[in-house]
Structure formats: C-alpha cells, structure tokens
C-alpha cells in the first residue's frame, strides 16, 4: 500500500481518507454513500467507498470532484481510474481506499455491497 499524508505531513489512515472522500461525494450530491471496512476480509484496500448518482454527468462530476480535492488539498493522485468514458461505474483506486461511483441502475445491477458487507464492516457516513 502507498502511504498518504495530510497537510500536516502525518499519514492519512484508511478511514480518515474514506471520510474525506465521502464528504466530497456528499458535497457533489452523490447519494447512498457507504463505506465497507475490508481490513479483515481482503488485502486489496482498507476501505471501499460506494455511492450512487442519478445520471452519467453527475457520476463523472463526483469522480472529478474527488480527484480535484485530493490532488489540490493533499497532493494525492489515484493509482488507477476506470470507467470515466462511459461513467456508469467509475472506480478510483487510492491504494488504501477504492472508490466506486455508480449510476443508480448499475449499482442495483452489480450489487457490489452484497459481495463485501458482513454484519460488522459497514461504515455509515454522516449525510450533510
């Protein structure tokens, strides 16, 4: 995993980064924002942050908003970006946190949460 640091040059932990990302999503009018703690399940990341949007323009705008916030404020760039062209499901890989932004019907179809959530790893983010 890549170490990520905040403005005070202290390492951003997975949950802290996930909260920053969730707030970006909420600010951009994303809906149904949840986190999944993967620490005891997988080593691909510490957290998933999953959200929905009502149209492809909004899916793309949310991804761009996250990208811009993390780049400008924390000098963090994703390791990978997938799905930007179609914008039905965009994935941003920030090493410790992988972000999934879905068009609402795509999220319903893929049901990513069903594959990863168990009784103890769901993270709820405060909706503003």
Secondary structure, DSSP 8 states (H G I E B T S, - for coil): ----B-TTS-B--HHHHHHHHHHHHHHTT-EEEEEEE-TTT-SS-SEEEEEEESSHHHHHHHHHHHHHHHHHHH----SEEE-TTT-SEEEEE-SSEEEEEEEHHHHHHH-HHHHH--TT-EEE----
